[in-house]
Structure formats: C-alpha cells, structure tokens
Amino acid sequence: MYGRVVAGFDSVGHAINTLLVVVKGSFNLHPLLDHHPVFTHFYMYSYYASTYGLFIAFTIAILQTTYRVSKSARYFKASIDTQDYEMIEFMLKRFKLWAGIKDPKPVRLLLYIL
C-alpha cells in the first residue's frame, strides 16, 4: 500500500523493521497520514490492537505455564517447605479480593453471654 512512496516501506525487511519501531513508539506517522489519511488510522489501530493483544496473550500463557509447573512441583518435591506455598496462596487470595474477582467472606460476630 505504501510501497516506495513512504520511506521505510520500500521492501519487506524494511517494512517489518518499521513496524517493530512503531511498536516501540518512536515513529513519525505524518508521512503515512499524508499518503492515505483514512487507511492509515485503520491500519495503525488494528496493528496496535493485534500486536499488544499477542504480547498480552504470550505473557499470560507464560505466567500460567509457570504457575502450573510450580504448583505441580509442590506435590513432588519434599525439599520445599509448605509455608512458601501457603504464602503464595494467601497472596493470590488477597489479589483476587483486591481485584474484585472474589467477594470477601461475610464477617460473623460471636457474642459470648456469660
């Protein structure tokens, strides 16, 4: 689309390099906007959404895999204290409460009548 009209898109290698620079955030979009104002907005917004979506998906996948491996290692390694995992579970519960994923338990008041 931009080809030889806009610098940075004259070959496939240059276009990939330019798109990596766009993700980094140090690229001037004015030459692209001068060439195709409507298509550039659609192109850049869809590129940002797909790129950051992939980055987030990869990050979540790595975190989930690491969590599963560490949780499964809990049952197979006798050398690790269970107190470490209790602390991790406590931190996860607190994070879920803080993020609103889980509702807090209702407070029960115990009244002792003497």
BELMO-V40405 format. One record per backbone hydrogen bond with DSSP energy under -0.5 kcal/mol. CO is the residue of the C=O (numbers start at 1). NH is the residue of the N-H. Records with the same first field share a line. If there is no record, write none. Layout:
CO: NH / NH
This chain:
2: 5 / 6
6: 9
11: 15
12: 16
13: 17
14: 18
15: 19
16: 20
17: 21
18: 22
19: 23
20: 24
21: 25 / 26
27: 29
29: 33
30: 34
31: 35
32: 36
36: 40
37: 41
38: 42
39: 43
40: 44
41: 45
42: 46
43: 47
44: 48
45: 49
46: 50
47: 51
48: 52
49: 53
50: 54
51: 55
52: 56
53: 57
54: 58
55: 59
56: 60
57: 61
58: 62
59: 63
60: 64
61: 65
62: 66
63: 67
64: 68
65: 69
66: 70
67: 71
68: 72
69: 73
70: 74
71: 75
72: 75 / 76
73: 77
76: 78
81: 84 / 85
82: 86
83: 87
84: 88
85: 89
86: 90
87: 91
88: 92
89: 93
90: 94
91: 95
92: 96
93: 97
94: 98
95: 99
96: 100 / 101 / 102
107: 109
108: 110
109: 111
110: 112
111: 113
112: 114
